[in-house]
Amino acid sequence: MEETLRTGWLAVDFFTHSYRISGHVDVRQRSLADILNDPTTGFVRLEDAYISPIDRPGDIVATYPTPHLVKANLTFAVVPHQEDALSRKQAYGRYLGTFLQQIFLTVPGFEIVGYLRLSSRVDLRRVLTTEPNDFIAVLDGRVRVSLRPDITFTGGGILVNRHHIGAFCVIEEE
Amino acid sequence: MARILVIDDNTDLLQMIRLLLEERGGHEVILAAEGEDGLRKALENPPDLAIVDIMMPGMNGYEVCRRLRQEPATASIPIIVLTARGQDIDRKTALEAGADLHIPKPVTMSELLERVNGLLDRGRTSPAIQLGGTIAFLSLRGGVGCTTLAVNMALFLAQQAKQNTCLIDLSPSSGNVALHLGLRPDPNWSALALLSTGIGTETIATYLLNHPSGLTILAAPFIPVIGEGLPRDKVLAALHALRHNFALLVIDLPSILNDATMAALEQADTIALVATADPASIQATIGTLQALKGFGEKIRLILNHTAPGQPATPKALERVFRRPIDSVVPFDPAQAQALARGKPLVYTSPNSPLAQAVTAFVPALQPASTSRSATG
């Protein structure tokens, strides 16, 4: 197997309405999805956070060694690989009997396109109201800044805070 | 053996990279855990190449790149930015800061070593190149390697010759440019045909893909277009908008002289007509040269050997074509695997026969006016 230069820290881009916050999360014990969906804590701890305003997302305007982010105020988080966005329980083996549904979401300041991995027909009411997890995994996602469509972010997985979702649309295959 | 400076605040990663470059690459490695320390070491004894992390406390990697480029002693050393900030905007920011390559973490050891060696080789072999304008690759016979050459040429110009380059796939029949580059063709130009408004520079930017090398791509749709493809007016508007954003456009044309192809040929400064030595390609090339008589000055003829042991010599073919062959590309057995991996040979194996041939025929693709002025 190809050896990859990586450690037990996952590089994550977190987004609020106005800021991009890049940093590392300790995922040696749990995946990022498990950490964000853990109901026993309202915060996520970052190592070496680098902060950029959303209209200049390449510029680093501030750095902090160990900030805490308020989960409820995060809009979404972008991770490089699909498995980083799935719960450890989902990430391995559960591919049979599932299918991918393309969706379009709006959250404040952003539009998101990607795929939900589902085991049955998509039920928007369930996803938006009775889903137990706060952050839903959108796979192979692409995020566009609503007011700056030239700025996009992509990731194998995007964990979207469902409480921030405005429009939730299913894209039918042609 | 080269002397490589690695600057990263992650000490575990520093040691892994040191082991990789020393044990498997045979290079001498200098380590620095902070931007300031790395800059000091670079100025004391300039390395052959620097690998720089972006997210470091104190001086971040962008600032390190800028400072390295400002100092005469380090202004021309190749710089690789190895960073967890892996978005397109980060690649753009890194290149603007002076980096030659932007590699997102995590990266496999093999890939990092390949990219380091590729960048070092580039410094040794790359000719001084200054192209500009639009180069269109055409063959009316499919399967002659036209897309392979267009992709490798565009990558070479973007990465090694540091040209701000956009590669355009105008094929309406599930074009393969994105496949060659290991990219999913989304977005692509299919929606441009439906636009009721004009195509400005901001509009066209939303339809482009970015490759880690720095190359930008306007991809063709995966699902074949029923009918003509992009209409002539959209092709002209798209090319006009792209010229505002890019110094160089490389166009991979479909194997048909439809409206889109003709519009692109009219706009091109150079037409690279690709042929192989098999009878069907020879016939198609003779016919194309006749059909495109009016473009005579702009045409450069490239003979591409896509199979081993092809018998016809360039001299024999020149007699058939009644014009000189400007460049010959040898058969490269590694090309099939490069396509399967989505990693063109210019990108991963700059010393391969195909990559060397692409490098060599860059001067032949200079527009006639440039050639004339260059030779007085």
HADDOCK unambig.tbl for C-alpha pairs under 7 A between the chains (distance, minus, plus):
assign (segid A and resid 2 and name CA) (segid B and resid 108 and name CA) 6.59 0.50 0.50
assign (segid A and resid 3 and name CA) (segid B and resid 108 and name CA) 5.71 0.50 0.50
assign (segid A and resid 3 and name CA) (segid B and resid 109 and name CA) 6.06 0.50 0.50
assign (segid A and resid 4 and name CA) (segid B and resid 106 and name CA) 6.49 0.50 0.50
assign (segid A and resid 4 and name CA) (segid B and resid 107 and name CA) 5.70 0.50 0.50
assign (segid A and resid 4 and name CA) (segid B and resid 108 and name CA) 4.09 0.50 0.50
assign (segid A and resid 4 and name CA) (segid B and resid 109 and name CA) 5.84 0.50 0.50
assign (segid A and resid 5 and name CA) (segid B and resid 106 and name CA) 5.67 0.50 0.50
assign (segid A and resid 5 and name CA) (segid B and resid 107 and name CA) 5.60 0.50 0.50
assign (segid A and resid 5 and name CA) (segid B and resid 108 and name CA) 5.75 0.50 0.50
assign (segid A and resid 5 and name CA) (segid B and resid 109 and name CA) 6.24 0.50 0.50
assign (segid A and resid 6 and name CA) (segid B and resid 106 and name CA) 5.50 0.50 0.50
assign (segid A and resid 11 and name CA) (segid B and resid 84 and name CA) 5.68 0.50 0.50
assign (segid A and resid 58 and name CA) (segid B and resid 89 and name CA) 5.66 0.50 0.50
assign (segid A and resid 58 and name CA) (segid B and resid 90 and name CA) 5.32 0.50 0.50
assign (segid A and resid 58 and name CA) (segid B and resid 93 and name CA) 5.83 0.50 0.50
assign (segid A and resid 149 and name CA) (segid B and resid 206 and name CA) 6.64 0.50 0.50
assign (segid A and resid 150 and name CA) (segid B and resid 205 and name CA) 6.19 0.50 0.50
assign (segid A and resid 150 and name CA) (segid B and resid 206 and name CA) 5.50 0.50 0.50
assign (segid A and resid 153 and name CA) (segid B and resid 87 and name CA) 5.92 0.50 0.50
assign (segid A and resid 154 and name CA) (segid B and resid 87 and name CA) 6.77 0.50 0.50
